[in-house]
Amino acid sequence: MLNIKRIPGKLESTDGAEIAEAAVVLPLVFMLLLGIVWFGRAFNIYSTIQQAAHQGAIFTARGTCVTCNNDFPTNKEVYNHVVAVMQASNLDPKQINPSTDPGLLPCPSPPVPSGGGCAQYKKIWVCRSVQLNPSIDVTQPPQCGSAVSFQYPFQFDLPFTSLNMQQITLSAQAQSRMEN
């Protein structure tokens, strides 16, 4: 027969409390650590694509040969330059998504080198001899340069959360002034 007076004593016992606390806390700590890893990876990818766009814009704005009448790189060469930066961080360039047309205005002067304006090459927008900061003051000439922009997808894999298998699109755009 069960003694009713011993039940409160059994309920006050702490045997197994540590196991119950660990069973509640460890999954939360594990999810927090996974979240830190995945957000860190997203930041790494974002900084890599920003660096790739920046290097592409610098490469586009600078002549490849000073003694050859400032021969500027082609869109294919700019694309290959961006891809090389991405592949250095093990990012797949086949996943690049096109962004919208940057809509930058062409520069009035100097003359447009090797086909200025914006053109898309393999999902990367390459803009040459465009206005980087259109000036309100008509006496000040606008700064001219180049811009490179594209998008890259990232998919979270955080099980048991609302972020599981969510895909976000990271955008990269960089500008560089043309050197005279």
C-alpha positions in Angstrom: 0.0 0.0 0.0 1.2 3.5 -0.8 1.9 5.8 2.1 0.4 9.2 1.3 2.7 11.0 3.7 5.8 9.9 1.7 4.6 11.5 -1.7 5.5 15.1 -0.8 8.9 14.0 0.2 9.4 12.2 -3.1 8.3 15.3 -5.0 10.8 17.5 -3.2 13.7 15.3 -4.1 16.1 16.7 -6.7 17.2 13.3 -8.2 17.2 13.7 -12.0 16.7 17.5 -12.0 20.0 18.1 -13.7 19.0 15.7 -16.5 15.7 17.4 -17.0 17.3 20.8 -17.0 19.9 19.6 -19.6 17.1 18.1 -21.7 15.6 21.6 -21.9 18.7 23.8 -22.2 21.0 21.8 -24.5 18.7 21.9 -27.5 18.4 25.7 -27.1 22.1 26.1 -26.8 22.6 23.9 -29.8 20.1 26.0 -31.9 21.9 29.2 -30.8 25.3 27.8 -31.9 23.9 26.6 -35.2 22.3 30.1 -35.7 25.7 31.8 -35.1 27.4 29.5 -37.6 24.8 30.0 -40.3 24.6 33.8 -39.8 28.4 33.9 -39.9 28.4 32.0 -43.2 25.8 34.4 -44.6 28.0 37.4 -43.5 31.1 35.6 -45.1 29.2 35.2 -48.4 28.0 38.8 -48.3 31.5 40.2 -47.7 32.9 38.0 -50.5 30.4 39.0 -53.1 30.9 42.7 -52.1 34.6 42.2 -52.5 34.1 40.6 -55.9 31.9 43.4 -57.1 34.4 46.0 -55.7 37.3 44.3 -57.5 35.3 44.1 -60.7 34.5 47.8 -60.6 38.1 48.7 -60.0 39.2 46.4 -62.8 36.5 47.9 -65.1 37.5 51.5 -64.4 41.3 51.1 -65.0 42.9 50.8 -68.3 44.8 47.5 -68.8 47.6 49.1 -70.8 48.7 52.6 -70.3 51.0 52.7 -73.4 48.2 51.2 -75.5 45.8 54.1 -75.4 44.2 52.9 -72.1 42.7 49.7 -73.5 39.9 48.8 -71.1 38.9 45.3 -70.2 36.0 43.6 -71.9 32.8 42.5 -70.1 34.0 38.9 -70.3 37.3 39.9 -68.6 35.4 41.7 -65.9 33.2 38.7 -65.4 36.2 36.4 -65.1 37.8 38.8 -62.6 34.6 38.7 -60.4 34.4 34.9 -60.7 38.0 34.5 -59.6 37.4 36.4 -56.4 34.3 34.3 -55.7 36.0 31.0 -56.4 38.8 32.0 -54.0 36.2 31.7 -51.2 34.6 28.5 -52.7 31.5 30.3 -54.0 29.8 28.8 -57.0 29.6 31.5 -59.8 26.8 29.5 -61.5 24.5 30.6 -58.7 24.8 34.3 -59.5 21.4 36.0 -60.1 21.0 39.1 -62.2 20.1 42.2 -60.4 17.9 44.9 -61.8 19.4 47.5 -64.2 21.4 49.9 -62.1 20.0 52.7 -64.2 23.1 54.9 -64.0 23.4 57.9 -66.3 26.2 58.0 -68.9 28.9 60.6 -68.4 29.0 63.6 -70.7 32.8 63.5 -70.8 35.4 62.0 -71.1 34.4 60.0 -74.2 33.1 56.6 -73.4 35.8 53.9 -73.4 35.1 50.7 -75.3 31.3 50.8 -75.3 30.1 52.7 -72.2 26.8 52.5 -70.4 25.4 49.5 -68.6 25.4 46.0 -70.1 24.6 42.6 -68.6 27.1 39.8 -69.2 26.3 36.4 -67.7 24.0 37.8 -65.1 26.5 40.5 -63.9 25.7 44.2 -64.7 28.9 46.0 -65.9 28.5 49.8 -66.2 31.2 51.9 -67.8 31.7 55.6 -67.9 28.6 56.4 -65.8 27.8 59.2 -63.4 28.5 58.0 -59.9 27.1 61.0 -58.1 24.9 63.2 -60.3 25.6 66.7 -59.2 22.8 69.2 -58.6 25.2 72.1 -59.2 25.6 72.4 -63.0 29.0 74.1 -62.6 30.5 71.0 -61.0 31.2 68.1 -63.4 29.8 64.8 -62.2 32.3 62.1 -61.1 32.5 59.4 -63.7 33.4 55.8 -63.2 32.3 52.2 -63.4 29.9 50.0 -61.4 29.4 46.3 -61.1 26.3 44.7 -59.6 24.8 41.2 -59.2 22.9 39.0 -56.6 23.8 35.8 -54.9 21.4 33.4 -53.1 21.9 32.0 -49.6 19.8 29.3 -48.0 19.5 28.9 -44.2 19.5 25.4 -42.8 18.3 25.8 -39.2 16.1 22.8 -38.3 13.1 23.3 -36.0 12.9 27.1 -36.8 11.0 29.3 -39.1 14.3 30.1 -41.0 14.7 26.4 -42.1 15.3 26.2 -45.8 14.5 30.0 -46.2 16.4 31.5 -49.2 17.5 35.1 -49.1 19.1 37.0 -51.9 22.2 39.0 -51.1 22.9 42.0 -53.4 26.3 43.3 -54.3 27.0 46.6 -56.0 30.3 48.5 -56.1 31.5 51.7 -57.9 34.9 52.9 -58.7 36.0 56.3 -60.1 37.9 56.4 -63.4 41.4 57.7 -63.2 42.4 60.5 -65.6 
